[in-house]
Amino acid sequence: MSGEKIFLDTNIIVYAYDKSAGEKHRIAADIMIELWKRGNGVVSPQVLQEFFVITTRKISKPLKVSVVKEIIKDLLVWDVIVNDSETILSAIDIHLKYKYSFWDSMIISAALQGGASRLYSEDFSNGQTIKGMTIKNPFL
């Protein structure tokens, strides 16, 4: 995880703050701590939006909106890859080639646009490489 950019899918960040997630919480929190130390985390607005909704409404012990807002403020220090026309067109190509949903393809496309060498997620094929970026499920 040295200087390489690491893109985090929503589920990794959610688990890092969801103490009821057990072992996934510990693993995700360790990943987040390491990325904070190295300053090489990458996210997209889509990830931050999903994080807000899930942590304030869908986890077993929802967090306060004010707390989640502060977490998101902190995450805005990382590289935030804003989806543009190039990201959307690339996502469509990824969707066609790899058969991921459009929204999952947007995550992959944003990670690629951000120069990430790795994408951490539990939602994609572990070990798959797309355009030089490796997908890793840290919970396996």
C-alpha positions, 0 to 999 in steps of 0.5 A: 500500500506504499505510494500507490493510490488505493480506491475504496468502494463504499462497503469498505468505508461503511464497515470501517465505521460500522462496529457491528460488522465484526471482523469486517469492521476490524479489517476495514478500519485497519485499511482506513488507518493505513490509507490515512497514514500514507495519504493515498486514499481515493474515492468518488462522490458516488462512494461518499453519497452511498456512505452517507445513506447507508450509515445514517439509515441502513446499518443496524446502529445508524450514525448521526447525520452530523457525525457522518458529515464530519467523516465525509469532510475528512474523506474530502482530503483524499483524492475525490474523482468527480465523474465527468463525460469520460468517466461515464463513457468508460463506465459504459465500456466496462459495463459492456465488457465485464457485465458489471452493473452500470453503477458498479462500472462507474466505481471502477471507472472512477478508480481508473480515472483516479490512477488507482492501482488497486480497488478494494471492494467485496462486490467485484471479482477478487483478483480481477485486473481491469486496465492495469488496476487490480480488484481486491476483496480484503475480507477473503 
